[in-house]
Amino acid sequence: MANKRPKPEEIATKLRQVEVLTGQGMPRLDAIRQIGVTEQTYYRWSAGG
């Protein structure tokens, strides 16, 4: 079974979730893990690529 690519709206939602969690005092790496993506994927998404 192939992995499905998230839609742009889903990516934006996950990036926003990380912002909210870090704003509540959670370390960024923990927030990234909580949304279910790798650190590399998060930084690639946040860079716009």
KALINNOR-V476526 format. One record per backbone hydrogen bond with DSSP energy under -0.5 kcal/mol. NH is the residue of the N-H (numbers start at 1). CO is the residue of the C=O. E is the energy in kcal/mol with one decimal. If there is no record, write none. Layout:
nh: [NH & NH]
co: [CO & CO]
e: [E & E]
This chain:
nh: [10 & 11 & 12 & 13 & 14 & 15 & 16 & 17 & 18 & 19 & 20 & 21 & 22 & 23 & 24 & 25 & 26 & 31 & 32 & 33 & 34 & 35 & 36 & 36 & 37 & 42 & 43 & 44 & 45 & 46 & 47 & 48 & 49]
co: [7 & 7 & 8 & 9 & 10 & 11 & 12 & 13 & 14 & 15 & 16 & 17 & 18 & 19 & 20 & 22 & 21 & 27 & 28 & 29 & 30 & 31 & 32 & 33 & 32 & 38 & 39 & 40 & 41 & 42 & 43 & 45 & 44]
e: [-0.5 & -2.2 & -2.4 & -2.1 & -2.3 & -2.5 & -2.2 & -2.2 & -1.9 & -1.8 & -2.5 & -2.7 & -2.6 & -1.9 & -1.2 & -1.3 & -2.1 & -2.2 & -2.6 & -2.2 & -2.1 & -1.5 & -0.5 & -1.0 & -1.4 & -2.4 & -2.4 & -2.1 & -2.7 & -2.8 & -1.2 & -1.5 & -1.9]
